[in-house]
Amino acid sequence: MKAAMYLRVSTEEQRERQSIATQRTFAESYCKTHDIIPYGWYEDDGVSGTIPLEQRLEGARLLADARASKIDTIFVYKIDRLGRDSLLILNTVNALESIAVQVKSMTEPFDTSNPPGRFLLTILSGVAGLERDTIIQRSMEGSNRLARQGVWLGGIVPYGYQVKGKDRDSHLVISEQSIPGFTISEADIVLQIYLMTAEERKSCFEIATYLNALGVPPAYTRDARTILKGKHKTATMGLWRPGSIRSIIVNTTYKGIHQYGKRSKKQREVIEREVPAIVSVELWERAQEVLHEHMLFSPRNAKRAYLLHGLIKCALCGLTYVGTAYPIYNGGVCLYYVCNGKQQARRLYGPHGKKCPSKAVNGELLEAAIWQDIEQFLLKPGEVLDRLAAQMHERAGEVEQLGEEIAHLQQRQQAMKEEQDRVITLFRRGRIDEATLDRQLDQIQQDEGSILKQLEQAQELLKSVHNVEAGMRSAEELLHTLHQRLEEPLTWELKRQLIERLVERITVQTVEDEKRKKETRITVIYRFGASLAL
């Protein structure tokens, strides 16, 4: 017998205190007991079982020796050393048997030369996949528990922060150290970015230009990170980009809420935990509003000003309609609004991610119809103002109800924390064991997560109600002002401002008639309850 001993552990198993040394000790004892003299030892240390055998360093060497007829039998500690997926294991065993190489397990009795043995191999392969999923789930649950406790589990440290402590004691703190060559810290730069956005209403481009002029190094330079250009990694130019500024502005970490798991490629729960805030919640919110306004109407690339830009939604795919102009025969242009999902296939429509089949909308006719409505509101604002007043009264009731709901959820949240303290106290007194402690803490954290989610939804709804109230008051003031200036020509900016205040949403539904001809049904909903169907 020309035997080979194949050993493997993954990084997850290493965390579970399994090692190559343990497998080798067992294998050496097995060889001595069965009078086996191995041709060679093949050890893949820290290699995932989801990687095919031929893509592993030692696994590839093992297959090469097998094809060269240097070995005829491969021994593994368990069949899951070949892989952690049933299909992967069975394909590997089948490929080895096709070149007259047997696979044997030192701990599992099966013989693939007969039907019962192959059936047992199939079961063991399925068990291997189950064990892997269990390890991943256990590891993820452990990571989630640590994340909820505020432990920093690795990744790119947000600009303006640094990691203090090690292992389970590591956590994010505000970076107060001066940037080399400057008298200010990264946290000062972050605060400056928010102030320039919220107070000075600067764009991301303007802020990036300002920081580059100062020579402040961005995060890529601080971390000495590189980017891939072709086949080689190279350092960046060390410049601030508008996209980097925007990423900082929209990052909730800076208002004290860090989202763990948001960047994960795997499907996992996103955990929000508290961290030291660099800016106040109010400043963060004002920065979002300014950023949103810049996004809704930014003339940097626009060749024409679109009155309904950012306000029209497609009922089929949910994306926004964007304005575009097509040249016509007489040298002019024809204005249309087209669904963004039709121009860019974002894999949002249908099971195969096709482009949205929505129909374009004649922009000139739609803008004229909506503006005709608004002109009537300006001429006779009384009815609109009455409706606005009635709706604001209704909103006041909603605010009161939501406030009571938020207070109730906050009380439940505090009760969960008190219950957690009681369970920990019982464990310290020896009244419950560690397994019971873990089970009860997991249940408390699950309940607390559900309450936090409800609380977040209620707070978001309350914020939405306040925003609608503010929009209504703004619309009321604008209607009063413009009604007194009817004889004066309205600028495009005033028209746009009025539309933003009065129009809640515009929805385009594309339907087909009996002859499969597409037509659009447009619904315009105004903030005071009126609607327009086109």
N, C-alpha and C positions, 0 to 999 in steps of 0.2 A: 504494500500500500504506500502510495506516494501522497502523504497527507500534508495539508496546510492548515494552520491555525489562524482564523480571522477574528480580530477583536475590534470593538468599536464602542465609544461612548459619546454622547452629545453634550453640549454645554448645559442643557437643562438637567441632564442626568448628573453632571458634575456638581450642580447645585444641590442635588439630592444625595450627595456624598457617594456616588458611584464612581469607579475609576477603572482605567485600563489595568492597573496593578492587581486589582481584585480579580478581574477576569483571567489574567495571566497566571496568577497563583493557582486558580481553580483548574485551568487548562493544563498546567504542568503536572498537577496531581493526577488529572485524568489520563494524560499520556503515560505516566508512570504505571498507573493501575492497569491500563490496557495494552501495555508494551508497544506504544506508538512512538516512532522517532520522526518528528515533523521535518518536512523538507524546508519549511520556512515559516516565519511569523509575520503577520501583516496586521498592523495596528493603526487604525484611524482614530486619533484622540481629538475630542471636541468637534466631531463631524455629525451633522444632523442626519437622522435616518430617512428624511424626505429626499435627500440627494441620491440620485441613482448610483449604483456601485461603480460604474465606469467613470463617473465624474469625481470620485474620491481618489486622493493621492495613492493610498495603499490599495484601495479597491481596484484601481486601474492596473497596478502592478500584479495583483492577484489574478486578474482576468488574462493579462498577457502571459503569465506563467502557465495558466490553465490551457490557453490556446496552443502554447508551445509543448503541451503534453508533459510538462514537468511535474504536474500534480494530477491526481485522479479523484481525490476526496478532500472536501473542505469542511472543517469542523468549526462550529460557532458555539458560543456559550448558550445563546437562545436564538431562535429563528429571527427574532426582531432585530438582531445585529445586522442582518442583511438590509433591513428597511423597516419603516414605521407605517407603511401603506400596504394593504393586502395585495393590490394589483402589482405594485413594485416588487414585492417579495416573490409572488408567483411567476412573474415574468423573468426575474433573475434566476430562479431555480430551473425554469424551463430552458433558458438560454444555456445554463451550465450543463444540464443533462443532454442537450443537443450536441455537446462536444465531449460526451462521455465522462463528465465530472459530477460526482455525487455531492449532495449537501447533507450533513448530519449535525444534529444538535446534541451537545453534551449533557443537556438537562431535560430534553423532551424526546420521548421515544416515538418516532414515526419513520415509516419506510415508504418512500415514494414509488417503489416498484409495484405496489398493489393498490387497488381502489380505496380500501379503508385508510391506508397511509396517506394517500393524496387528499382524502377528505379531511383527515386530521390536520394536515398541513394548511388546508384552506381555513379551518377554524382558528388555528394558531396565528395565521396571518391577520385574520380579522381582530383577534385579541391584541395583537401588536399595535394595530391602528387605534384601537380603543385606549390602550395604555398611553399612547402618545397624546391623544386628545385629552386624557385625564391629566397628564403632566402639564400640558399647556394651560388647561383650565385652572389647575392648582396654582401654577406660577402666576397666571394673570390675576387670580383672586388675591394672592399674596401681594402682588404689585399694586393692585387697586387699594388694598387696605393701607399699605404704606403711603400711597399717594394721598388718600383722604386725611392721613395724619400730617401731611405737609412735607413728607420726606422727598428730597430731590433725587430722582431715579435716573438721572443722566439726560443727555441731549444738549442742544444748543442753549446756552444761557442767554436769556433776553438782554438786550443792550440796556445798560443802566443798573444791572444786578450782578451779583457774584454769589458763588456757592460757599457757604460756611459749614464746617463740620465734615465728617466722613461717614460713609455707609449709612446706617439708619439715623444718624444724628445730622445728616446733611440737609440743608434747607436754603432757600433763597433769601438774601438780604440785599438791601439797597447799596449800590457801590458808591461810597462817599470819597474814595481815593481820587486824587487829582490825576487827570490824564497826563501821561508823560509829555512835558513841554508846555503844559497849560496849567492854569490855576483853577480850572473848573473840573468837575467830575462828569461821568457819563450820565448820572441822574440829573445833573444841571442841564445837560444837552437835551435830555428827554423832556424836561419841564419847559425848556425854551421852545421846542418843537410844538408842544401843545399850546403854549401862549401865542406863538406866531400864527397858529391855525385858528384858534378860537377868538383871540382878541384882535389880532391884526388882519385876520381873514386871508392869510397868505396861502398860495397854492403849494402843493408838494414840490413842484419844479422850483419855485422861488426859494423855498426853505432849503432844498438840496444845494442850490447855487450859493446860498448864504453860508452854509456849513463848509462847502468846498473852498470858498474864498477864505474862510478862517483857517482852513487846513486841519480841521478836526478829523481824526481817523475814524472810519466806520467800524462796524462789528467784524467784518471780514479781515480787516487789518489787525484789529485787536487780537483775534483768535488765530491769526496766521493761517487762515483757511485758504484753500486753493479751489480753482474751478477747472473743469475738464475742457480742453480745447483740442479737438481731434482725439489722438491717442495719449496725449500728455496732459499732466496737471500743471497749472501755472498760477502764480499769484495774481490777485486782482490789481486793478489800477489804484485801489484805495480811495475811490470816490463815492460820495453819496449819490444815490439814484432816487428819482421821484417814487419809484416802487418801494424802496426801503423806507422812505418817510411815511408812505401810506400804511405800510405794514405795522409801523410803530403806533400810528394814530388809531388804528382799528383794534389793536391788541388790548384785550381786557386786563392783561396782567398789570398794566400801568395804573389801573384804578383799583387794584387789589384783588383781582380774581384770575388765578392762573388755571388754564384748561389743560389737564393732563390727558394724553391720548388723542388729542385733536389731529396730530400729524401722523398717527399710526397708519400703516398700510393695511393692517388687519382690522376687521370689524370688531370694535370694542367700545365699551362705555367711556364716554368723555366725562371725566371727573373734574368738577370745579372746586378749588380749594383756595383759602385766603392766603395772600402773601402781602408783605408791606407795600403800600401804595405810594407811587411817586407823584401822582396827580389826584386831585379830588374827583369824586364822581361827577360833580356839576361841570367841572372843566372838561372832563372826558366827554360828557354828553354834548356840550357845546361844540367841541371839535368834530364830533360825528355829524352834527347838523350842518356845519360849514362844509365838511367834506362831501356830504350828500348834495348840498346846493351846487357845489362845483361840478359834481358828477352829472346832475340833471341838466345843467346848461353850461357847457364849457366851449368857448368859441375857438379853442386852439387849432382844431382840425376842420371846423365847420366852414363850408363855402356858402351856406345859406342858413339862416336862422329858422328853426322849425318850432312853431308855436306850441305844439303838443309833444315835444321831445320828452321822452321818459315817462309819459303818462298813459300810454296805450299798452294793454296786455293782451296776449293771444290766449284764447280759451282752449286751444288744442294742446299747446306745449308749455304754456305758462311764461314764456319769455316776452321781452319787451319789443314792441314795434319801433323801428328806427326810421328816421326820415331819409329819403334819397330822391334825387332829381334825375329824370331821363331827358335827353335832348329830343326835340321834335323837329319836324321838317322845316318849319319857318324860322329856325334859329333860336327858338325859345326853349324853355324847359317845362316839363310836366312834373309836378310834385306828387310823390307817393310815400306812404308809410308801409314798410315791409317788416314782417316778423324776423327777428334776429335768428330764430331757429331755421328759417328758410335760407338765409344767407350763409350761416355757419352750422354745419351738422354737429350738434353738441350731444348726439345720442340721447335725446330726451323724448323723441316721439317714436312710438311703436316699439315692438319687441326687438327689432334689429337696429334701432338707433338711426333711423333715416332722417332726412331733412323734413322739417315741418311742411305739410301740404297746404298750409294756410294761403289765403289769397291776399294780394296787396290791396291797400285802400287808397282811393284818390284823396290825397292830402288837402288839396285846395277846397274840395267840396266839404270835407269833414271839418276843417278849420272854420270855414264860412258858416256852417250850420251851428257849431258850438258858439261862435262869436255872436251870431244873430240872437241866440238865447240869452247870452250874457248882456247884450245891449238892451234887451227887454227888461232884464233885472235892473239895469242902471236907470232906465226911464221910469220904472215903477218898482222901486226897491221896497216898498211897504210890505208886500206879501212875503218877500224873501226874508226881510228882517224879522217879521213875526215868526216865521218858521225857524229861523236861527235861534230866536229867543226861546221858543218852545223846546227845541232840541237841547239847548244849553241847560234848561231846567231838568230835562230827562237825564242829561249827563251828570248833573249834580247828584241825583239819586244813585246813579251807577257808582260814582266816586265814593259815596258813603257806604254802599254795600261792599264794594271792593276793599275799602279800608277795614271794615269789620272782618272780612274773610282773611285779609293779610294778618291782622292782629291775632285771629284764631290760629292760623298756621304757625305764627311765631311762637305762640304759647305751646303748641304741640312740639315744635322743634326744641324748645327749652326743656320740655318734659322728657324728650328722647335723650338729651344730654344728661339729665338727672338720673334717668334709668341706667344709662351707661356707667355713670359713677357708682351707682348702687351695685351693679354686677361686678365691677372691678373690686369694690370693697369686699363683697362676698368671697371672691377668689383669694384676696389677700388674707382673709380670716380663715381660709381653708374650708369654707362651706360648700364650694363647688370646685370641680377639677378643671384642668386646662381645656379639655375637649368641650365641656359644657360652656366654659368662658368663650371659646372661639365661636361656638354655635350661636350663643346669645348675642355676642357682639356683631356677628355677621347679620343676624336678623334685625338688630337695632340699626345698623348702618344701612340695611336695605330699606327699612321703614323711613329712616331719616332722609335717604336719597329720594324716596317718593314724595316726602313732604317738601324737600327743597325744590323739587321739580314743580310741584303745585304752587309753591310760593313764588318761584321765578315766573311762572305763567301768569299768576295774579298780578305781580308787580309790572310785568310787561303790558298786561291789559290796562292796568291803571295808568301807566305811562302813555299808552295809546289814547286813552280817554282824555288825559290832560292835553296831549298834542292836538286832538280834534277840537277840544275846547279853545285852545290857543288859536287854532286855525279859524274857528268860527268868529272869535272876537276880532281877529285880524281882518277877516272878510267883511264883518260888520263895519269896522272903521273905514275900510277901503271903499265900500259901497257908499257910505255917507260922503266921503271926500270926493269921489268921482261923480256922484250925482250932482254935486254943486259945480262941477267943471265940465258938464256935458258939451258945452259949446266949444271947448278947447280940444284940439287934436290930441289923441292918446298915442304915446310912444309905444314901440314894440315892447319895451321892458315893462311898462305899466300893464299892457295887455297880458303878457306872460305872467306877471305877478297876480293879476286878478284871476286868471285861469287856475293857477296853482292854489289860490285861496278857495275857489268855489267848486272846482271839479275834484271829486273824490276818486273816481276811477273811470277808465274807458276800456271796455272789453269788446274784442272782435271775435265773433264766432263764425267760422267758415263752414258752410253746409253745401250739400250737392242736391240738385233737384232730380226729377225722374230721368232726365236726359244726361245725368252725371255732370251737369254744368255747375261750376262753383259760384256761389254768391256769398256775400258777407252780411252779417246781421250785427250791427254796432249798437251797444248800449252805453249811454253816458249817465253816470250817477253823480248828482250834485250833493254837496255836503249838507244841504238843508232838506234833503229828502226827495227833491224833484228828480225826474229822469227824462232821458231823451232816447228814443229808439229810431235808428236809421236803417 
